[in-house]
Amino acid sequence: MMEKQKIQEVVVVEGKDDTANLKRYYEVDTYETRGSALNEDDLERIEALNDLRGVIVFTDPDYNGERIRKRIMQAVPSAKHAFLNRGEAVPKSKTKGRSLGVEHASQADLDKALSGLLGSYDDENTFDITRSDLMRLGLLMGNDSRKRREYLGEHLRIGYTNGKQLLKRLELFGVTLAEVETCMDRYEV
């Protein structure tokens, strides 16, 4: 049997099925939010875990998952975030229901989502993107800006954000202007 990769950080997930899927492939500790029932005690615990070991927020790519992620982002701004694209979180069998979730992801998709997040954290902030850059690239205030942001979020693996949150999300993930430009050069209308 292959040795499982050890994840130092605590991974914040929504439920026990997400934990079970992660434990199938990694040696990992998780904190389960029990769906969207996130309360102040949970946020305090997540903050304490982040101070102690670091946390990676890994919620489902749906409305509730984004809601949980946003609440944690506000309470624990230094938490890391892993994202699955919607297609990677779809149940593989018809009997598993229709909900999207981390529990349905393959090891390859989990590896992609977690790559670059594990281990040391570089805190040098050299963020170089402005609102003007985002407008020039059609990501804000254009007819197809939403589609462009969806494309960007999927290809950079940072999840979808509205126009107001895009700069903050790009900075959170340390994305450079060159990376955004390269990605958008490949965008086809």
C-alpha positions, 0 to 999 in steps of 0.5 A: 500500500502506498504511503499517504501524504501527511497534511500538516494543516487542519482541513476545514470541511463541511461534513463526515463524508468529506473527511472520509474521502480526504482520509482515503488519500491523506493522513489528515486532521479535519474540522467539520462545520456540519454543513452551513451551521457555522457558529461563533464557537466554530469560528473561534476554534478555526482561528485557534487551529489556524494559530496552532497548525494553520488551516485550509478551508476546503468547502463544496463548490456550491452556495452553502460552501461559498457562504461558509468560506466567506464567513471563515475568510472574515474571521480568519483572513490568514486561512488558506483556501483549496477549491474544486471546480464544479465538475470535479465535485459531481457524484460519480454514481446515480445513487449518491444524489445530486449534491456537489461535494468534496466527498465525490472528488477523485484523488487527482482532483484533490491533489490539484486543489491542494497543490501549492497550499501544503507546507511553508507559507510565503508571506511576501506581499507583492500584489500588483493587480489594480481595478483598471487591469481587471476592467482592461481584461474584461473582468469588470463592467463588461457585457460578458464579465461574469463569464470571464470571471467564471473562466478565470476562477476555474482555470486559476483554481480560485473559485468564482467571485463577483466583481467586488470580491475579485481583487481580494480573492486574487490577492488572497491567492497571491495571483500575479497580473502576468498569471491573469493576463496569460489565463485571459489570453486563452479565453475564447468568446 
